[in-house]
Amino acid sequence: MRRRAGLVAAVAALTGAGAAAAASVALTSATLTTATKTLTRATCTLAPSQDAYVDSASSQRNRNFGTATSLLVTGTTSQVSFAQFDLAGCALPAGASVDSATLRLVVTAAPLLSRDLAVHRVTATWTETGITSSNQPAAAATATATLATGSTTGQRTTDVTADVDAFVRGAATNFGWRLTDPLIGATTTFGSRENTGNAPSLVVVYVH
């Protein structure tokens, strides 16, 4: 009986050793290598390539205000403003990615109470000297951002990173933005690109 038990133990030991050996054969080794790249962050500030406002009043709807020194935004879309920036002016390197993009406008005449303007991405072409209320381009149904006007004059900003990133990646075409006031009432006046010192700007921070 003892001899049989010893034989069983020996067989078990050999079987275990064989399993361990088989398991060890399945293990392989690999060398992992890593590469590092130093990213450069840069900032580009653009002036508008074109801007304008339109007026839906019956006597104004076919007029063009592309050379005006102001951009007007009045409640319930009676006056709407447009601005476009040519990103080619940034000369983004190949493979660059957008870190942030900020639209800046200067309020030159403020409403008595702050207004939240809707900033929509424009989805069709337009020209500064041709746009009117009657032929104004379509815009995305969902606003990219809102811009609080405040009740005093001065610079206002809003984040348009998502749109600029889409422009750079080719996921959307850059036709600029439309600014509207969804509530009835007051007018907000911004400086246009013809208004020296109060012109809009787009600040793009990118990495490459």
C-alpha positions in Angstrom: 0.0 0.0 0.0 2.8 2.4 0.9 4.5 1.5 -2.4 1.4 2.3 -4.4 0.9 5.7 -2.5 4.5 6.6 -3.3 4.0 5.8 -6.9 0.9 7.9 -7.1 2.8 10.8 -5.4 5.7 10.5 -7.9 3.3 10.5 -10.9 1.5 13.6 -9.5 4.8 15.3 -9.0 6.0 14.6 -12.5 2.6 15.6 -14.0 2.8 18.9 -12.1 6.3 19.6 -13.2 5.3 18.8 -16.8 2.4 21.2 -16.5 4.6 23.9 -15.1 7.1 23.3 -17.9 4.4 23.5 -20.5 3.1 26.7 -19.0 6.6 28.2 -19.0 7.0 27.4 -22.7 3.9 29.5 -23.5 5.6 32.6 -22.0 7.3 35.0 -24.4 9.1 38.3 -23.9 8.9 41.5 -25.9 10.8 44.7 -25.8 8.6 47.9 -25.5 9.9 51.1 -26.9 8.5 54.6 -26.4 9.1 57.8 -28.4 8.6 61.3 -27.1 7.8 64.5 -29.0 7.9 68.0 -27.7 4.7 69.8 -28.5 4.7 73.5 -29.3 1.8 75.7 -28.3 1.2 78.8 -30.4 -1.4 81.5 -30.6 -2.8 83.2 -33.7 -5.0 86.3 -33.6 -7.1 86.9 -36.7 -9.0 90.0 -37.9 -12.3 89.3 -39.7 -12.0 88.6 -43.4 -15.5 90.0 -43.7 -18.4 91.1 -41.4 -21.8 92.8 -41.8 -25.2 93.1 -40.2 -28.6 92.8 -41.9 -31.9 94.4 -41.0 -35.3 92.8 -41.6 -37.4 96.0 -41.5 -39.4 96.2 -44.6 -37.5 99.3 -45.8 -34.1 97.8 -45.0 -34.3 94.1 -45.9 -32.7 94.5 -49.3 -30.0 96.9 -48.1 -26.4 95.9 -47.5 -24.6 97.2 -44.5 -21.2 95.5 -45.1 -19.2 98.7 -45.0 -20.8 100.1 -41.8 -18.5 100.7 -38.8 -21.0 98.8 -36.5 -22.5 95.4 -36.2 -26.0 95.5 -34.8 -27.9 92.8 -33.0 -31.5 93.4 -32.0 -34.1 91.1 -30.3 -36.2 88.6 -32.3 -33.7 88.7 -35.2 -34.7 92.1 -36.6 -31.1 92.9 -36.8 -28.5 90.1 -37.2 -24.7 90.2 -37.5 -22.3 88.0 -39.3 -18.5 87.6 -39.0 -16.0 85.3 -40.8 -12.3 84.7 -40.3 -9.9 83.2 -42.8 -8.0 80.5 -40.9 -5.4 80.4 -43.6 -4.0 83.5 -42.0 -2.8 81.3 -39.1 -0.7 79.1 -41.4 -1.3 76.1 -39.1 1.4 73.4 -39.5 0.4 70.0 -40.8 -1.0 67.9 -38.0 -1.7 70.8 -35.7 -4.7 70.5 -33.4 -6.8 73.3 -32.0 -6.5 73.8 -28.2 -8.9 76.7 -27.9 -10.6 79.3 -30.0 -12.1 82.5 -28.7 -14.3 84.9 -30.5 -13.9 88.5 -29.3 -16.2 91.4 -30.0 -16.2 95.0 -28.6 -19.5 96.4 -27.4 -19.6 100.1 -28.4 -23.2 100.7 -27.3 -24.7 98.4 -24.6 -28.3 97.5 -23.7 -29.6 98.6 -20.3 -29.7 95.0 -19.2 -27.3 92.3 -20.3 -28.5 90.1 -23.1 -27.5 86.5 -24.0 -26.8 86.5 -27.7 -26.8 83.2 -29.7 -23.7 82.4 -31.8 -24.6 80.0 -34.6 -22.2 78.5 -37.2 -23.1 79.8 -40.7 -23.6 76.9 -43.2 -23.6 78.7 -46.5 -21.5 81.3 -48.4 -22.1 85.0 -48.2 -20.2 88.2 -49.1 -19.7 91.3 -47.1 -20.9 93.7 -49.8 -23.7 91.4 -51.0 -25.5 90.1 -47.9 -28.9 91.5 -47.0 -31.7 90.3 -44.8 -33.4 88.9 -47.9 -30.5 86.7 -49.0 -28.8 86.0 -45.6 -27.2 82.5 -45.4 -28.6 79.6 -43.3 -27.0 78.7 -40.0 -26.8 75.6 -37.8 -30.0 74.9 -35.8 -28.1 74.6 -32.6 -26.1 77.5 -31.2 -22.3 77.0 -30.8 -22.2 79.3 -27.8 -23.8 82.3 -26.2 -22.3 85.7 -25.7 -23.3 87.9 -22.7 -23.4 91.5 -23.8 -23.2 93.1 -20.3 -24.7 96.5 -19.7 -21.5 98.5 -20.3 -19.2 99.0 -23.3 -16.0 96.9 -23.6 -14.7 93.6 -25.0 -16.8 90.4 -24.8 -15.7 86.9 -25.5 -17.2 83.4 -26.2 -15.8 80.0 -26.8 -16.0 78.7 -30.4 -13.4 75.9 -30.1 -15.7 73.2 -31.3 -16.4 75.0 -34.6 -12.8 76.0 -35.3 -11.6 72.5 -34.6 -14.2 71.2 -37.1 -13.0 73.7 -39.6 -9.4 72.7 -39.2 -10.2 69.0 -39.4 -12.4 69.5 -42.5 -15.5 68.2 -40.6 -17.3 71.5 -41.4 -16.8 74.4 -43.8 -15.8 77.8 -42.4 -18.5 80.3 -43.3 -18.1 82.1 -40.0 -20.8 82.9 -37.4 -24.2 84.6 -37.0 -25.1 86.5 -33.9 -28.8 86.9 -32.9 -30.8 88.0 -29.9 -33.6 85.5 -29.3 -35.5 87.9 -27.0 -37.6 90.9 -28.0 -36.2 94.3 -27.2 -32.9 96.0 -27.0 -30.1 96.5 -29.5 -26.5 95.7 -28.9 -23.9 97.5 -31.0 -20.4 96.1 -31.7 -17.6 97.5 -33.6 -17.1 96.1 -37.1 -13.8 95.5 -38.9 -14.1 99.0 -40.3 -14.1 100.4 -36.7 -10.4 100.8 -35.9 -9.7 99.8 -32.3 -13.0 98.0 -31.8 -12.9 95.4 -34.5 -13.8 91.7 -33.8 -11.0 89.1 -33.5 -10.6 85.4 -33.3 -7.9 84.0 -31.1 -6.8 80.5 -31.9 -4.4 78.5 -29.7 -3.0 75.4 -31.3 -0.4 72.7 -30.6 1.9 71.0 -33.1 
